[in-house]
Amino acid sequence: MNTLIPTSFGNTQISRFHFTIPILRNGLSHAYCRTKSFKLNASHSDIDTQTVEDPKEETRVDSNEASKASTPSAAAVEKDLKKVVQKTAATFAPRASTATKNPAVPGTALYTVFEVQGYVSMLLGGALSFNLIFPSNEPDIWRLMGMWSIWMFTIPSLRARDCSKNEKEALNYLFLVIPLLNVIIPFFWKSFAVVWSADIIAFFGMYAWKFGWLQRTD
C-alpha cells in the first residue's frame, strides 16, 4: 500500500508535466506568430512609406529636368535673336567702306569726335522736337529731323567707333527698335517731343540692360 502512493504521486507529476508542455508550446507559437505578424506589418509600413515617397522624388527630378531644359532653350533663343539683330544691323546700318581696322579706337581724337557728335546730335534733336529751335506752329522738317535725330545721327556716330561688344549689341538693337517706336507712337500720340522722349528712354534702357547698370552687386 505504501509502495503505491509514491507511484501514483509520480504519475500525477508526470501527467502535469506532460500537460504543461503543450501549454508552453502553444504560448511560444502564439508569441512567435505575433512577432512574425508585427514584422510583416512593419515591413508593409516601410513599403507603403517608400511608395509614398517615390512620387515626391520623381516630381523633384522632373522639376529639375524641366528647369535645366528651359534654361538652354532661353539661351538659344537669345543667341538666335542676337544673330538676327547683328546681321540686320550690319546689312542696313552705316559701316566702313574698307575692311581695314577701325582707326576710331578709345583714346584717339577720332573716337572722341564720333562720341561728341553722337551726343550733341541727340541734344539738338531734343531741342528741335520740343520746338525750341526754329519754332513753328505747324509740323515742319526741322521738328521731323529732331524726332529722327537719334536714329539718323546718334546711333551711326556711336557705331562708327571701335566700341565694346556690349555697346555694339545695344546699338544694333536700337537701330531696329527706334524706327518701330517712331512709326507706332504717332498713331496714338501725335507729338514730336513724345516720340523723341520715347527714343531717349529706349536708348538708355538698352544701355542699362546690356551693361547691367540695374543689376545688384553683392
GUMAR-133767 format. One record per residue (C-alpha): residue number from 1; residue in three letters; z negated, x negated, y. Coordinates in Angstrom, 3 decimals, decimal comma, padded with zeros to 6 digits, always signed. Layout:
<rs>
+------+------+----------+----------+----------+
: guro : sero :       c3 :       c1 :       c2 :
+------+------+----------+----------+----------+
:  NUM :  ala :        Z :        X :        Y :
...
+------+------+----------+----------+----------+
</rs>
This chain:
<rs>
+------+------+----------+----------+----------+
: guro : sero :       c3 :       c1 :       c2 :
+------+------+----------+----------+----------+
:    1 :  met : +000,000 : +000,000 : +000,000 :
:    2 :  asn : -000,840 : -002,810 : +002,347 :
:    3 :  thr : +002,324 : -004,597 : +001,474 :
:    4 :  leu : +004,477 : -001,658 : +002,543 :
:    5 :  ile : +003,083 : -001,432 : +006,019 :
:    6 :  pro : +004,427 : -004,732 : +007,278 :
:    7 :  thr : +007,764 : -003,971 : +005,687 :
:    8 :  ser : +008,062 : -000,668 : +007,396 :
:    9 :  phe : +006,891 : -002,190 : +010,645 :
:   10 :  gly : +009,536 : -004,864 : +010,326 :
:   11 :  asn : +012,185 : -002,306 : +009,595 :
:   12 :  thr : +011,278 : -000,368 : +012,704 :
:   13 :  gln : +011,542 : -003,533 : +014,789 :
:   14 :  ile : +014,920 : -004,366 : +013,281 :
:   15 :  ser : +016,181 : -000,845 : +013,911 :
:   16 :  arg : +015,026 : -001,043 : +017,507 :
:   17 :  phe : +016,709 : -004,403 : +017,897 :
:   18 :  his : +019,948 : -003,024 : +016,484 :
:   19 :  phe : +019,643 : -000,070 : +018,833 :
:   20 :  thr : +019,176 : -002,178 : +021,913 :
:   21 :  ile : +022,206 : -004,393 : +021,199 :
:   22 :  pro : +024,783 : -001,594 : +021,777 :
:   23 :  ile : +022,983 : -000,620 : +024,957 :
:   24 :  leu : +023,225 : -004,164 : +026,265 :
:   25 :  arg : +026,855 : -004,321 : +025,230 :
:   26 :  asn : +027,616 : -001,049 : +026,967 :
:   27 :  gly : +025,821 : -002,224 : +030,100 :
:   28 :  leu : +027,689 : -005,526 : +030,159 :
:   29 :  ser : +031,003 : -003,760 : +029,571 :
:   30 :  his : +030,329 : -001,348 : +032,455 :
:   31 :  ala : +029,343 : -004,228 : +034,715 :
:   32 :  tyr : +032,464 : -006,155 : +033,716 :
:   33 :  cys : +034,622 : -003,101 : +034,353 :
:   34 :  arg : +033,032 : -002,614 : +037,765 :
:   35 :  thr : +033,585 : -006,271 : +038,647 :
:   36 :  lys : +037,158 : -006,081 : +037,458 :
:   37 :  ser : +037,799 : -002,890 : +039,404 :
:   38 :  phe : +036,229 : -004,494 : +042,510 :
:   39 :  lys : +038,551 : -007,466 : +042,122 :
:   40 :  leu : +041,532 : -005,144 : +041,735 :
:   41 :  asn : +040,518 : -003,191 : +044,823 :
:   42 :  ala : +040,078 : -006,411 : +046,791 :
:   43 :  ser : +043,474 : -007,666 : +045,672 :
:   44 :  his : +045,054 : -004,339 : +046,602 :
:   45 :  ser : +043,478 : -004,510 : +050,050 :
:   46 :  asp : +044,803 : -008,050 : +050,518 :
:   47 :  ile : +048,272 : -006,905 : +049,524 :
:   48 :  asp : +048,055 : -003,980 : +051,955 :
:   49 :  thr : +046,924 : -006,326 : +054,749 :
:   50 :  gln : +049,823 : -008,650 : +054,067 :
:   51 :  thr : +052,295 : -005,794 : +054,003 :
:   52 :  val : +050,923 : -004,528 : +057,313 :
:   53 :  glu : +051,060 : -007,937 : +058,963 :
:   54 :  asp : +054,586 : -008,740 : +057,791 :
:   55 :  pro : +056,354 : -006,319 : +060,213 :
:   56 :  lys : +054,475 : -007,870 : +063,134 :
:   57 :  glu : +055,668 : -011,320 : +062,172 :
:   58 :  glu : +059,224 : -010,031 : +061,769 :
:   59 :  thr : +059,017 : -008,386 : +065,188 :
:   60 :  arg : +057,861 : -011,639 : +066,773 :
:   61 :  val : +060,630 : -013,585 : +065,090 :
:   62 :  asp : +063,229 : -011,025 : +066,191 :
:   63 :  ser : +061,963 : -011,102 : +069,795 :
:   64 :  asn : +062,045 : -014,912 : +069,852 :
:   65 :  glu : +065,563 : -014,959 : +068,444 :
:   66 :  ala : +066,687 : -012,335 : +070,981 :
:   67 :  ser : +065,255 : -014,339 : +073,883 :
:   68 :  lys : +066,899 : -017,512 : +072,603 :
:   69 :  ala : +070,211 : -015,682 : +072,238 :
:   70 :  ser : +070,062 : -014,142 : +075,723 :
:   71 :  thr : +069,363 : -017,470 : +077,448 :
:   72 :  pro : +072,527 : -019,231 : +076,218 :
:   73 :  ser : +074,633 : -016,165 : +076,992 :
:   74 :  ala : +073,375 : -016,058 : +080,601 :
:   75 :  ala : +074,006 : -019,781 : +080,953 :
:   76 :  ala : +077,506 : -019,353 : +079,535 :
:   77 :  val : +078,298 : -016,536 : +081,989 :
:   78 :  glu : +077,067 : -018,613 : +084,926 :
:   79 :  lys : +079,110 : -021,589 : +083,732 :
:   80 :  asp : +082,278 : -019,485 : +083,443 :
:   81 :  leu : +081,660 : -017,998 : +086,896 :
:   82 :  lys : +081,333 : -021,476 : +088,380 :
:   83 :  lys : +084,630 : -022,485 : +086,831 :
:   84 :  val : +086,443 : -019,432 : +088,213 :
:   85 :  val : +084,987 : -019,893 : +091,704 :
:   86 :  gln : +085,734 : -023,614 : +091,749 :
:   87 :  lys : +089,303 : -023,080 : +090,571 :
:   88 :  thr : +089,942 : -020,294 : +093,111 :
:   89 :  ala : +088,427 : -022,248 : +095,992 :
:   90 :  ala : +090,332 : -025,373 : +095,034 :
:   91 :  thr : +093,561 : -023,350 : +094,998 :
:   92 :  phe : +093,239 : -021,489 : +098,308 :
:   93 :  ala : +090,732 : -023,447 : +100,389 :
:   94 :  pro : +091,995 : -026,286 : +102,604 :
:   95 :  arg : +091,861 : -029,680 : +100,917 :
:   96 :  ala : +093,099 : -033,214 : +101,459 :
:   97 :  ser : +096,832 : -033,762 : +101,143 :
:   98 :  thr : +096,389 : -037,017 : +099,217 :
:   99 :  ala : +094,418 : -037,894 : +096,098 :
:  100 :  thr : +092,617 : -040,801 : +097,747 :
:  101 :  lys : +088,836 : -040,932 : +098,085 :
:  102 :  asn : +087,365 : -038,757 : +100,811 :
:  103 :  pro : +086,533 : -041,007 : +103,785 :
:  104 :  ala : +084,040 : -038,491 : +105,262 :
:  105 :  val : +081,072 : -039,862 : +103,326 :
:  106 :  pro : +077,481 : -039,479 : +104,596 :
:  107 :  gly : +076,704 : -041,947 : +107,351 :
:  108 :  thr : +080,229 : -042,178 : +108,728 :
:  109 :  ala : +081,435 : -040,838 : +112,060 :
:  110 :  leu : +083,977 : -038,571 : +110,370 :
:  111 :  tyr : +081,225 : -036,936 : +108,312 :
:  112 :  thr : +079,262 : -036,212 : +111,491 :
:  113 :  val : +082,350 : -034,850 : +113,263 :
:  114 :  phe : +083,054 : -032,351 : +110,481 :
:  115 :  glu : +079,420 : -031,271 : +110,320 :
:  116 :  val : +079,102 : -030,757 : +114,077 :
:  117 :  gln : +082,433 : -028,959 : +114,178 :
:  118 :  gly : +081,307 : -026,561 : +111,449 :
:  119 :  tyr : +078,031 : -025,503 : +113,055 :
:  120 :  val : +079,431 : -025,391 : +116,613 :
:  121 :  ser : +082,215 : -023,081 : +115,473 :
:  122 :  met : +079,556 : -020,900 : +113,861 :
:  123 :  leu : +077,640 : -020,589 : +117,142 :
:  124 :  leu : +080,791 : -019,953 : +119,178 :
:  125 :  gly : +081,846 : -017,282 : +116,707 :
:  126 :  gly : +078,490 : -015,560 : +117,150 :
:  127 :  ala : +078,883 : -015,625 : +120,942 :
:  128 :  leu : +082,365 : -014,119 : +120,672 :
:  129 :  ser : +081,225 : -011,469 : +118,186 :
:  130 :  phe : +078,356 : -010,379 : +120,432 :
:  131 :  asn : +080,801 : -010,163 : +123,363 :
:  132 :  leu : +079,055 : -012,921 : +125,320 :
:  133 :  ile : +082,206 : -014,992 : +125,866 :
:  134 :  phe : +085,378 : -013,306 : +127,196 :
:  135 :  pro : +083,616 : -009,934 : +127,353 :
:  136 :  ser : +085,713 : -006,863 : +126,785 :
:  137 :  asn : +085,093 : -003,170 : +126,339 :
:  138 :  glu : +087,755 : -002,936 : +123,661 :
:  139 :  pro : +088,214 : -004,845 : +120,389 :
:  140 :  asp : +090,333 : -007,905 : +121,068 :
:  141 :  ile : +091,491 : -011,080 : +119,378 :
:  142 :  trp : +088,538 : -013,119 : +120,628 :
:  143 :  arg : +085,952 : -010,908 : +119,020 :
:  144 :  leu : +088,020 : -010,780 : +115,848 :
:  145 :  met : +088,156 : -014,591 : +115,749 :
:  146 :  gly : +084,413 : -014,687 : +116,301 :
:  147 :  met : +083,870 : -012,398 : +113,324 :
:  148 :  trp : +086,005 : -014,639 : +111,088 :
:  149 :  ser : +084,845 : -017,959 : +112,565 :
:  150 :  ile : +082,559 : -018,865 : +109,647 :
:  151 :  trp : +085,318 : -018,399 : +107,110 :
:  152 :  met : +088,120 : -019,954 : +109,213 :
:  153 :  phe : +086,306 : -022,933 : +110,739 :
:  154 :  thr : +082,755 : -023,483 : +109,450 :
:  155 :  ile : +083,373 : -023,480 : +105,709 :
:  156 :  pro : +086,567 : -025,613 : +105,824 :
:  157 :  ser : +084,858 : -028,159 : +108,110 :
:  158 :  leu : +081,842 : -028,479 : +105,821 :
:  159 :  arg : +084,015 : -028,623 : +102,696 :
:  160 :  ala : +086,041 : -031,455 : +104,243 :
:  161 :  arg : +083,015 : -033,741 : +103,946 :
:  162 :  asp : +082,001 : -035,647 : +100,846 :
:  163 :  cys : +079,044 : -033,312 : +100,217 :
:  164 :  ser : +076,758 : -032,910 : +097,238 :
:  165 :  lys : +077,577 : -030,849 : +094,155 :
:  166 :  asn : +075,193 : -028,006 : +095,082 :
:  167 :  glu : +076,564 : -027,763 : +098,604 :
:  168 :  lys : +080,129 : -027,789 : +097,309 :
:  169 :  glu : +079,323 : -024,914 : +094,943 :
:  170 :  ala : +077,640 : -022,962 : +097,757 :
:  171 :  leu : +080,693 : -023,398 : +099,985 :
:  172 :  asn : +083,023 : -022,370 : +097,163 :
:  173 :  tyr : +081,062 : -019,156 : +096,638 :
:  174 :  leu : +081,012 : -018,471 : +100,385 :
:  175 :  phe : +084,750 : -018,964 : +100,614 :
:  176 :  leu : +085,132 : -015,959 : +098,271 :
:  177 :  val : +082,149 : -013,810 : +099,345 :
:  178 :  ile : +082,636 : -013,797 : +103,143 :
:  179 :  pro : +086,138 : -012,204 : +103,096 :
:  180 :  leu : +084,751 : -009,400 : +100,939 :
:  181 :  leu : +081,958 : -008,781 : +103,439 :
:  182 :  asn : +084,337 : -008,870 : +106,401 :
:  183 :  val : +086,616 : -006,307 : +104,783 :
:  184 :  ile : +083,998 : -003,941 : +103,295 :
:  185 :  ile : +081,426 : -003,743 : +106,119 :
:  186 :  pro : +083,810 : -002,314 : +108,786 :
:  187 :  phe : +084,347 : +000,747 : +106,586 :
:  188 :  phe : +080,666 : +001,629 : +107,094 :
:  189 :  trp : +079,790 : -000,038 : +110,400 :
:  190 :  lys : +082,484 : -000,957 : +112,905 :
:  191 :  ser : +080,756 : -003,815 : +114,706 :
:  192 :  phe : +081,868 : -007,434 : +115,073 :
:  193 :  ala : +078,284 : -008,534 : +115,629 :
:  194 :  val : +077,068 : -006,863 : +112,426 :
:  195 :  val : +079,799 : -008,492 : +110,361 :
:  196 :  trp : +079,044 : -011,934 : +111,817 :
:  197 :  ser : +075,314 : -011,419 : +111,175 :
:  198 :  ala : +076,031 : -010,476 : +107,551 :
:  199 :  asp : +078,100 : -013,651 : +107,184 :
:  200 :  ile : +075,179 : -015,714 : +108,539 :
:  201 :  ile : +072,770 : -014,100 : +106,065 :
:  202 :  ala : +075,184 : -014,763 : +103,210 :
:  203 :  phe : +075,689 : -018,361 : +104,362 :
:  204 :  phe : +072,032 : -019,361 : +104,483 :
:  205 :  gly : +071,183 : -017,190 : +101,452 :
:  206 :  met : +073,759 : -019,057 : +099,387 :
:  207 :  tyr : +072,403 : -022,399 : +100,567 :
:  208 :  ala : +068,853 : -021,279 : +099,725 :
:  209 :  trp : +069,964 : -020,285 : +096,224 :
:  210 :  lys : +071,890 : -023,458 : +095,460 :
:  211 :  phe : +069,361 : -025,864 : +096,984 :
:  212 :  gly : +066,321 : -023,974 : +095,655 :
:  213 :  trp : +064,658 : -023,520 : +099,047 :
:  214 :  leu : +062,817 : -020,377 : +097,880 :
:  215 :  gln : +061,575 : -021,821 : +094,590 :
:  216 :  arg : +057,866 : -022,520 : +094,390 :
:  217 :  thr : +056,867 : -026,099 : +093,621 :
:  218 :  asp : +053,708 : -026,662 : +091,579 :
+------+------+----------+----------+----------+
</rs>
